[in-house]
């Protein structure tokens, strides 16, 4: 259960201000929210299943202390990545805006799957799965990402452009630093 909660929290925070949230918001301007969330769920479940598999393989291949130190350093890197920020490229924005005969579910699922490959949420899921129960990490990370994107759609529709993006970014980076330091301390035997 701890792996579920930690994975949910880490991925939910990681998704704040991420390009996937921007894509969710953009898709929501063209389609109803429910098909977009279904597409996001399909893509997230798929990408995070692969991530968990990679993390589980690493867990049986490396000593726990090494995994914790590498995971801690990765989380500190995620903090820097978060501060740097994510933006939709012109090509990604064009894909979202392009008229398509595909259903909203298929369009969202395909776009989110490609956007998440190599993204910080994928890498965070690999990191979490290398230290915790893969099943619970997969479930927590998938639900965390879908919840964050659903929140982006809801809040974006309610508040429009008045979202405090910088405050959200700083909060997410601080959370990554917190988790990174905790993992480093655990890796070197302090915790």
N, C-alpha and C positions, 0 to 999 in steps of 0.2 A: 504494500500500500504506500510506503514511503517513496518508492520509485515512481509510482503513478503521480503522486502529488508534486514531487520535485520536477519530474518531466513536464507536467502540465505548467507549473510556474515558470520554469526556465524557458520553455518554448513560447508561452504566452508573452513573456517579457521580450524575448528575442524578436518576436513578430511585430512589436510596436515600432512603427515608422519604417518597416521593411517594405521593399518594393511589392511584395505580395499583397500587403494591405492596400497599397496604392492601386494595384490591379483590381482587387475586390471592389474598391470604391468606384473605379471606372466602369467595371462590368455592371455594377448595380445601377449606374445611370442609364444603361441600355436595356437591362433585363430585370425580371423580378428577382428578389433576393434569394428565395428558396432554391431555384435551379442553380444559381451561382454557388450557394453553400453546398449543394450536393456535388457539384463539380470540384469544388475546393476539397471536400472530404475524400472523394475518390483519388484525386491527385496526391493529397497529403498522406493518406493511408498507404498508397503505393510507394512513394518516395521514402517514407519513414520505415516501411517494412524492409527495404533494401538497407537503409541506414542502420537499423537495429541488427540486421544480419552481419553487417561489417563490424559493428561494435562488439557483438557477441564473439565473433572470430578473434578479434583483438584481445578480448578478455581471457580467452583460454590460451593465447599465445604469449602474453606478456605478464610479468609479475605485477601484483596489485599496486605496489608503491610506485612503480614506473608509470602505470596507467594514471594514477592520481596526479602525479607531477605533470605529465603531458596534458591531462585534462585541465588542470589548473592553469597551465600556460595557455591552452587553447581558449579557455574562458576569458582570460585577460586579453587575448587577441580579439575575441568577440566583442569585448567592451570597446576596444579601439575601433573596430569595424562599425559598431553602432554609432559611436561619436562621429565618425567620418560620414555616415549616412548612406542611404540608398535612394536612388531615383530611378524612375522608369526611363530607359533609353528611348530615343525617338522611334526605333524599330519596335520595341515592346509596346509603346503607346499606340503605334499604328496597328499592330496586331489586335489590340483590344478594340480599337475604333473601327476596324475594317468590317464592312458588311459581310455577313456570312450566311450560308444556307444551313450550316450546322446548328444543332440545338444549343441553347445556352449552356446546358450541362456539359456537352462535348467540348464546346469552345472554352469554357472555364477550366475544365479538367485538363485539357491539353496545354493550355497556356500556363496553368499553375504547375503542372508536372515539370515542364521545361524550365520555368523560372526557379523552381526549388532545387534543381540539380546543382550541387556545389554551393548552395546558399548556406548562410550561417545556421539556419534552423536544421538543415540536413546534417551539418558537421556537429552541431550541438547534440543532436539525437545519437549520432555515432558515439560521441564522447560519453553520453549518459548510459548508453547500452553497454559500454565497455566496463562500467562499474556497478550496474544494477541489473535487476531482472528484466530481460529483453521484452517480454510480453507486456509488463506494466509500463515500461518506457515507451513502447510503441503506442499503447493506448493513451497514456498521458500526453505524449508529444502530439499525437494526432488531434486529440480533443483540445489541447491547448492552442494549437494553430488555428483550428476551425473557430474556436471561441474568439480568438483575437481578431480574425478576419470578419467574423459576424459583428463584433463590437465596432470595427471600423466602418462597416456598412451602416449600422444603426446610428452611431454617433455622427458619422459624416452626413447622413440624411437629416439629422436633427440640428446639428450645429453648423454645418457648412464649413466655411473657411476659418472659423473662430477656434479651431483646435490648437492647443498649445504644443505644437510639434517639438519645439526645443526642450520643453520640460519633460515630455514623454521620452525623448531620446536620452536625456541625462539620467532619468530614472532607470531606464533599461541598462545603460552602461554601468551605473552604480551596482545594479543587481548582478551583472556579469562579474564585476570586480569582486563582489562579496563571495559569490560561488567559486570564483577562481582562487582567491586567497584561502578559502576553506579547504578546497581540494589540495592546494599546495601544502598547507599545514598538515593535512592528513597524510599526504605522500611522504613527508619528511619525518613523520612520527610525532608531531606536536599535538595533534588532536586524536 
